[in-house]
Amino acid sequence: MTKRKFGLGLSLVLAAGTILGACGAKEDEATPSKGNEGSGSTASEAKDFSLAMVTDVGGVDDKSFNQLAWEGIEAFGKENGLEKGDGGYDYLQSASDADYNTNLNNLVRRDFDVVYGIGFLMEKPIATIAEQQKDAQLAIIDAVVDAPNVASVMFKEQEGSFLAGVAAALMSESKQIGFVGGMEIPVIERFEAGFLEGVKAVDPSIKVDVQYTGKFDDAALGKTTANRMYSSGVDIIFHAAGGTGNGVFAEAKERKTKDANANVWVIGVDSDQYEEGAVGDTNVTLTSMQKRVDVAVQNIAKETMAGNFPGGKTVTYGLAEEGVGLADSRGAIPEDVLAKVKEFSDKIASGEIVVPETVE
């Protein structure tokens, strides 16, 4: 089999235009569009606009979900001539769930025009602050808060994870595959459900070792979990565990360093985690299941800055909206496997295959 780059339309490039204010959307649900429909902004508008986010416990440098959101906010700020801090763009990091309400309130009181809660764990805190601070404009990623001053963003993680499962099943030599999840919450269960379905679609006989660590911020725990899996014969692990997943990479890299022929791979999550898998001149990252959280936060900012804050609406990104998918494998995945992944991707995007959100 010859190898080439993972360029079969699965690389994610979402339009930079308006997504959340699509015409004809239901009052409580917006449909993402891929066209350049943004209303634009002037330099003076940008100077009068500010945005900030609160991380969950994974932290802003989790190499995954929180970091991707911050990169989106930071890119928006720089693009519009904003500076980090009050009146521009900023973030507050949460050491525990006890910090969520305090951090959100802090940013609202600092008068940011839109404040984001990053992650499902922010659902109740966002709902609480939205009720207390009715003039605040809030946004939440990975949960739906039914309030007129909250914009909600969801992703069909199960669709992108299905493709990760297909790739893993076709690439596994041992026919033993692992899934490391963080906390057992709906968003991570969508990752698991899609991944298991993708593996089953290729080879129902393949067993997937599923382990939940219960944490998003414990790399050491991720490493020991991966150690057990690789030691049992697993050769590919898909992690959906935030900062805990960094430990999965650490274990794979350690094994690759000790034995250059070790057959160990990691499938990253949320952002393209290729750099996390670097081991000298080789790499243990097979691919990554990307979620364009960075684009989602930027689109909410663009709408809000234009005077069209999408409060009370929900936007959902899936394969059809190019909001999830697999990252470039840099030649690790051969052409015939890519073709099969593309075939499944097309069927999901068209609705021919409907991927379940929960494990059946």
N, C-alpha and C positions, 0 to 999 in steps of 0.2 A: 504494500500500500504506500502510495506517495503521500507526502505531507505538504500542507500549505496553510496559510493563515486562516483563521476563523472569520472569514469575511463573507458569509452567506446571508447577509441581511440581518444577522442576529446582533451585530454591534448596535448600540443604542444611541440614536441621535434624535432627541425630541426637539420639536420646533421651539424656537425661543418666543413665539407669539403667545397671545392670550389663549389660555386653556380653560380657566375656571368660569368665564362669563359667557359660555356658548349660548347662542340664540336658541330659543325654543326649549331650554332646559327646564325640568320641573323645578318648582319653587324650592324643593329640598334636595335636589340632586342635579349636578352639572355634569355634562359629558365632555371629556377631553377632546380638543380638536388639534389637528396637526398643522393647521395653516398659519400663516403669518398675519394674524388678525389683531396684533397689539396696537393700542392707541398711541403708544409712544409717550415721551415725557420731555419736558424742557429742563435746562440746567437749574433754573430756579425752583422747579418742582422737586428735583432731586435734593437740593440743599435743604428743603423744608421737610424731608421725609426721613424716617428712621425705622430700623427694624432690629429685633433681637430674638434670641432663642434660649431655652432652658434645656440642657441635656438630661437624659436619664442617667442611671448610675454607671453606664458604660463609659461615660466621659467623652470629651470632645476629641480626644486623640485615640479613639478605639479602633482606628483603621477600618471602620465600617460605617454603621448607620449614623451615629451622631456626627462623626467627622465629615461625612458626605453632606449632611445638612448644613454644617458650618461652612464648608467650602462653597456651597451654593450662596449662602448669605454673604460671605466674604467677597465672592466674585461679583455679586450684585452691587455691594457697597463700593468696590473699587471702580466698577464700570460707570457708576453714577457719581463719582467724585466725593463719596462719603468717607469719613474718617472713623476709626474704631473708637467707641465710647459714646457718651450721651450725645444725642442729636445726630448720630450716624448709625453704626451697627455694632452689636456686641453679643456676648453670651454669658450665661452663668452656669457653672457646672454643679451637678447635684452629687453629693457624696452618699446620700441615701434617699429613700422615698420621702423621708420627713422633710427634705429640703424643697420639694416640688412647689408646694403652695407659697412658701416664703420667697423663693426665687421668682416665681411668676408675678407675685404681688410687687416685688422689688422693681422688676422691669416695667410693669404697668405704671407704677408711681414715678418712675424716671421718664415717663411720657413718651415711650417708643410708640410709633404709629401702629405697628403690628408686632405681636409677641407670639412666638411659636413654642409649643410644647412638643418635644421630639419623642415619639414612641407611645405605644399602647398604654404604658404605665402612667401616662399623663392624663388619661381620660377623666378620672374623677377630679383631680386638681383643676384641670381646665374648666370643667363644668362648674366647680365651686367658684372659681374666680370670675367666670362669665356672669354668674348670678350676682356676685357681690359688686363687680365693676362693670356695670351695664354699658358704659361708654367705651370700654376697652375693646380693641379689635384683636381677637385671638385666633390662632390656627393650630390645628393638631394633626400630626402625622400618625397614621396607622390606627385611628379610632374615629368614631363618629360621635360628636356631641351636638345634640339637637338644641341649638340656641341661636338666636338671630345675630349674635355678635361673635360667632365661631365659624370658621371655615374648616371643613374636614377633608382630609386626603387619605385615600385608601389605595392599596395595591393588590393585584391578583398574584400574590407570591406563588401560589400553587401552579400557575401556568409556567413561569420561568423555572421553577423547581422541577417540574415534569421534564423539561429539556435537560436539566442537570442529571436527572435520573436516567434518562435515555443514554446520555453520554457516558455516565459511570458504568452502566450495565454493559455497554458495548466495549468499553475500554478495560474493564476489570479482567485480570488474568486468573485471579484466585476464585472469582465468582463469590467473593465475600466483600460486602460494602458496608460502610458505617455512616450514621447520621448523628451528629452531636448538636443538640438543641440547648438553648439557654433556659429560660423559664417556660413552663407549660402554660402558655397563653395563646389565644386564638391566632395571632399573627405567626407565631413559630409553628403552631400546628398546621397552618396552611403550607408552610415550607415542607414539613414532614409529609403531609398528605400528597402533595404534588410529586415529591421526590420518589415516594414509594410507588405511586402510580406509573411514573416514568420507567422505573426499573422493571415493574411487572409487565409493562407493555412490550418490553424487549425479551425478558426471560423470567417467567413467573417462578422458576425454581431458585433464583438467586435470593439468598437471605440477607436482609439488611439489619444490622445491629443498631438499634435506636437507643440512645442514651441522652437523658436530660440532666444537665448539671445543676439547674436551679439558680444559676447566676449568669449575669452578663459581664461581670467585671473580675473574673478570677482566672487568669491565664494559667496558673499552676494547676488548677483543677482541670482545665481543658487539656493540659499536657498529659496528666495522668490518665485521663479518659482515653485519649488518643493512643497512649502507650499500650493500654489493655487491648484496644481494638487491633492495632497493628500486630501485636504479639500473638493474637488469636488467628491471624491470617488475613485480616482485612487489608486491602491494598489501596482503596480510595475512600476518603472520608469527606463528606459534605457537612460543613458546619454552618449553623445559623445561631450563633451564640455571642455575637458582639465581641467585646474584649476578651471573653473567655476563649473564643476561637483562635486568638493569637497563640494560645498554648498548643493548639492542634498543629499549627504551622511550626512551632518550635520543636515539637516532637518529630515531625516528618523531616525537618531540616537536620536535626541531630542524627537521625538514622541514615540520612543520605550522606552526611559528612563522614560518618564512620565507615559506610559501605557505598561507594559510588554506584553499585549495581542494585542497591535496594529498590524494590518496586513499591514505592510509597507516593501517594498523591493526595492533594487537598483540593477541594472545590471551595472557593471563597464565597463570600456573601456580601450583598448590598453594593459595595464598590468593586472595582477591578483590583483584586488583591494579588496581582502578579508579582509586584515588588516584594510582598511579604514572603514569597516562596523562594527567593533567590538563595542559591547555595553555590558560591563560586561562579563557574561558567554554566551551571545548570539551574533548574528551577523545579520545585515540587508542586507548583500551582497548575492544575490541569485546566481550569477555567474558573469563572466566578459567575454566580447568579446575581445580576445587577438590578438594583431598584433606583430609578432616577429621582431620588429624594432631592438632590440638588436642584434639578429643574423644577420640581414641584414648589419648593420654597421660593424660588425666583419668580415663578408665575403668579403666585399669590401676592408677592411684593409689587410686581408690575401692575396688577389689577388695582391694588390698594392705592398705590401712588397716583394712578390715573383717576382716583375717586370712585372706583367700582369695587370696593371690598366685598368679596363673595360670602358674606356672612349668611349662615343658615343653609349653605349649599355643601354638597359632597361631590368630590370628583374622584373617579376610580381609574387607575392606570393598569392595563394588562398588555398582553402581546399585541392585540389589535391596535392599541394606542402607542406602541413602541415604548412602553413604560417599564417593562421587565424583559429580561432575555439573558443570553450568555455572552460573556466577554471574549475577546480575542484570545485564543489559546497559544498564540505565538508558535504554531507548528506542532504542539503536543498532541493534538487530535488529528488523525489522518482524514483524508478526503472522503472516503466512503462513509465514515462515521458522521462527518459534518453533513453529508447529504441526507442521511437518515434523520438527523436532528432537524434539519431544515424541513423535511417532509412532515414531521410531527408539528413543528412550529406553525406551518401553513394551515394545518388542519385545526389546530387550536384557535388561531386567529380568525379563521372563517366560521367557527362555531361547530364544525363537524365533530370535534372532540371537546367535551366539557369536563374539565378537571375538577374533581371534588375538593372542597375546602377542608374537609375533616377526614380522618382515617376511617375507612369503611371496613 
